[in-house]
């Protein structure tokens, strides 16, 4: 009986173990089957997603390249292409006097005589830039580019070279007009310098390498308009007033070339740079251009008359000091006092009287008589200027119509 119970117990345990083993084996088989299938499915999906991502990256890269390519032709490129055909290089042959280093030396004059070594002359070449302002070949540049020119050549971007002729110069405003033989030239588009914006793009064009690489195509530098209406004290008879300041590099040979806005319009004439010291002659990123509005009026005057007609006010003035100001019942010493009014002149017609103190003209303060010439840089014959004076301690305004200075000999007024 006992042996029979043991046999049944063993049988039951064997059946349970077999069932457990079967369940484990079947589950493992099922796990392996489904895991491998899932891995295969997931693997193929991941592969497809990888290929899709690679394709998206490639498409995105192509799109980015296309976007960059489309944006390369930006406003600066457009402005440059618009004005570059009008930019010229100017080569000037100048005659310089070579002084005898011992001339005027009493020791050498005693032994060899003062005229032993007379003055000698030499020819030198100077280069600059300019730009065409009319189809018949009128070209605007700086006066200092063509100063003392005995011969002048104009080099166009297409490689042609013609001899030029000076039409007229205005030393005070540092502007000159040159004509080139022929016609059919491409004039630059002139903008409005009164509408310049501080911080907007500025593009300087010129020919600094004209004599070095025999290539008349202009060099382009880019910056912004750093400031407007910069005024400088007169230098060697030149009045740089209301100048446009830019950080676009203006190099040697760029003088006379155009300063252009992003619309391809000329807004100024590149004229000089600030170097910081006499020891440094290179650009430090501070350059100045003559506003095109002034330059355009000067150019019209030079083309029409061959020179700039001298304006005549018909009044003479002098600086004042504290004692004179006190006698005139004037509260400070800034301004100029009218000491003479020409009979029948513009000043008399405007009602200006002897003893008046001019403290403002054309909305610009007048500190001394030197300021008057700076004001008249922007005014021409037949223009009307507003004058603010103090007369017997009271403010008076007057409108003075400028006339051409009389041709008859006499004292300059």
Secondary structure, DSSP 8 states (H G I E B T S, - for coil): -HHHHHHHHHHHHHHHHHHHHHHHHHHHHHHHHHHHHHHHHHHHHHHHHHHHHHHHHHHHHHHHHHHHHHHHS-HHHHHHHHHGGGEEEEEEEEEEEE--TTTT-HHHHHHH-TTSS--EEEEEEEEEEEEE-STT-EEEE-HHHHTTEEEEEEE-TTS-EEEEEEEEEETTTTEEEEEESS-------B--GGG--TTSEEEEEE-TTHHHH---S-EEEEEEEEEEEE----BTTB---SEEEE-S---TT-TT-EEE-TTS-EEEEEEEE--SSTT--S--S-EEEEEHHHHHHHHHHHHHHSS---EE-SEEEEE--HHHHHHTT-SSS-SEEEEEE-TTSHHHHHT--TT-EEEEETTEE--STHHHHHHGGG--TT-EEEEEEEETTEEEEEEEE-EE--SS-----
